[in-house]
């Protein structure tokens, strides 16, 4: 019985997580010299978890193995909050942004975006568990609350 309850709790935890991927065109210069600026399309992947109290309508469905799982009608609404935050960085020269203080390295941008986006989402009872940011598929920086 305890094993079944644990599986149910684990399934609940997994059901409450969403992954969204964004592609944001930016320009920056690693050395903060305008003449050295260049463009990237940053790939940003977010992992967002619902916190208790988020207004939601659960829909019951069955997975392939017959176990009950939950899906959320609010999927699009959650994505709206995340994309609204990230959209403000589209097409920007990152070195000029006050919050980055002239440091537009991928690591610093990832740390700053993670902290600011976390605050933004918490207002909507959403928790940003992880943010991955990369200039290309071989160079990805990860910020997470978990090791």
C-alpha positions in Angstrom: 0.0 0.0 0.0 2.8 2.4 0.9 4.5 1.6 -2.4 1.3 2.5 -4.3 1.0 5.8 -2.5 4.7 6.6 -3.2 4.1 5.8 -6.9 1.0 8.0 -6.9 3.0 10.9 -5.3 5.8 10.4 -7.8 3.4 10.5 -10.7 1.8 13.6 -9.2 5.2 15.3 -9.1 6.0 14.3 -12.6 2.6 15.5 -13.9 3.1 19.0 -12.5 6.2 19.7 -14.6 6.4 21.4 -18.0 9.2 21.9 -20.4 9.2 24.8 -22.8 11.8 25.6 -25.5 12.4 29.1 -26.9 14.6 30.5 -29.6 15.6 34.1 -29.0 17.7 36.2 -31.5 20.2 38.4 -29.6 23.5 40.2 -30.2 26.3 40.5 -27.6 30.0 40.9 -27.2 31.8 38.8 -24.7 34.4 41.6 -24.0 31.8 44.4 -23.9 33.3 46.1 -27.0 30.5 47.2 -29.4 32.7 46.6 -32.4 33.0 42.9 -31.4 29.3 42.3 -31.2 27.9 39.3 -33.0 24.5 37.6 -33.3 23.2 34.3 -31.9 19.9 32.6 -31.6 19.9 31.5 -28.0 18.1 28.3 -27.3 16.5 28.5 -23.9 14.8 25.5 -22.3 12.8 25.9 -19.2 11.4 23.3 -16.7 8.5 24.8 -14.8 6.6 23.2 -11.9 3.1 24.1 -10.6 3.0 25.2 -7.0 -0.1 24.5 -4.9 -2.7 27.2 -5.2 -2.4 27.5 -9.0 -5.9 27.7 -10.4 -6.3 24.6 -12.6 -8.8 22.3 -14.1 -7.6 18.7 -14.0 -8.6 16.4 -16.8 -8.4 12.7 -16.0 -7.0 10.4 -18.7 -5.5 7.0 -19.0 -1.9 6.3 -20.1 -0.8 3.3 -22.2 -0.2 1.2 -19.1 -3.7 1.9 -17.7 -2.5 4.1 -14.8 -4.4 7.3 -14.3 -2.4 10.4 -15.1 -3.3 14.1 -15.1 -3.0 16.7 -17.8 -3.6 20.4 -17.5 -5.9 22.7 -19.4 -3.7 25.5 -18.3 -0.6 24.4 -20.4 -0.9 27.3 -22.7 -1.4 29.7 -19.9 1.8 28.6 -18.2 3.7 29.0 -21.4 2.2 32.5 -21.8 3.8 33.6 -18.5 7.2 32.2 -19.4 7.3 33.4 -23.0 6.1 36.9 -22.0 9.1 37.2 -19.8 11.6 35.9 -22.4 10.1 37.9 -25.3 11.5 41.2 -23.8 15.1 40.0 -24.7 14.4 39.3 -28.4 16.6 41.3 -30.8 18.4 43.1 -27.9 22.1 43.9 -27.6 22.5 42.2 -24.2 25.6 44.3 -23.2 23.3 47.4 -23.0 20.8 45.8 -20.6 21.0 47.2 -17.1 20.3 43.8 -15.4 23.4 42.3 -17.1 25.7 45.1 -16.1 27.7 44.8 -19.3 28.5 41.1 -18.8 26.8 39.2 -21.7 28.7 35.8 -21.2 26.3 32.9 -21.6 26.9 31.9 -18.0 26.1 35.4 -16.6 23.0 35.7 -18.9 21.8 32.3 -17.7 22.2 33.1 -14.1 20.5 36.5 -14.4 17.6 35.2 -16.5 17.1 32.3 -14.1 16.8 34.6 -11.1 14.6 37.2 -12.8 12.4 34.6 -14.5 12.0 32.7 -11.2 10.7 35.9 -9.5 8.3 36.5 -12.5 6.9 33.0 -12.4 6.5 32.8 -8.6 4.0 35.6 -8.8 1.8 33.1 -10.8 2.4 30.2 -8.4 4.9 28.7 -10.8 8.4 27.4 -9.9 11.3 27.5 -12.4 13.3 24.4 -11.6 15.8 24.6 -14.4 16.9 26.8 -17.2 19.2 25.7 -20.0 20.7 28.3 -22.3 22.9 27.7 -25.3 24.5 29.4 -28.2 24.6 26.1 -30.1 23.8 22.5 -29.2 27.4 21.8 -28.1 27.6 24.7 -25.6 24.8 24.7 -23.1 24.8 26.3 -19.6 22.4 25.0 -17.0 21.0 26.8 -13.9 19.0 24.7 -11.5 17.8 24.5 -7.9 18.9 20.8 -7.9 22.2 19.2 -8.4 
